[in-house]
Amino acid sequence: MIFSIPLFPLPTVVLFPNVFLPLHIFEPRYRQMVSESLAGDRIIGMVLLRPGYENDYEGRPPIYATGCSGLITHSERLDDGRYNLVLQGLEKFTIHAEEAPAAGRLYRSAAITPLQESVGADERDALRSQRQRLESLLAPLMSGGLERSLPPAMPDEDLVNALAQYLEFDPLEKLALLEQRGALARCRTMVDLLEMKQMGSGIGDQGSVVH
């Protein structure tokens, strides 16, 4: 099924399902987007700008086709018209086609196809095993103890998505994680990335992959 969604392209931010993202909205086109979204279903689509966007940032620079929709769960409108938001990731999508701008609309929108992710019963044990590998890689980097940083009661897929968003991977690595087909593939790819970084530069030396 195809839906229309407003787009919020950024150069460094990738949103994942069921993860929260604070945003500060100050550009006029995105103030308009937020105002109209709050009056409607409160959903916007986060997408990543392709390299070279600086040459046409005020226009319609190229974007990657995979993004994630988000629900505005909290909004604060400031006196000068800016907004502080909290966005909760909903589901991954792929862009079917970008839409022509409507009269008076400053922001971009697209027809998108949602890509639902679920963990099958046959994947649960493998996902739990991969989660344990992931936690063992991150344990030396967590100040204050792993058990406080990674709540054990958090569902496996939610923890995987949260780490994919919050760890200091570069934007294209995060996009590659989002593009994976579900939490199990995402977790395996994240383990591979962390192991490569550990071998290549010693990520544990300064805790550089953990905020």
Summary of the structure (lengths in Angstrom):
residues: 211
radius of gyration: 18.1
end to end distance: 37.3
largest distance: 54.0
contacts: 607
relative contact order: 0.17
helix: 37%
strand: 27%
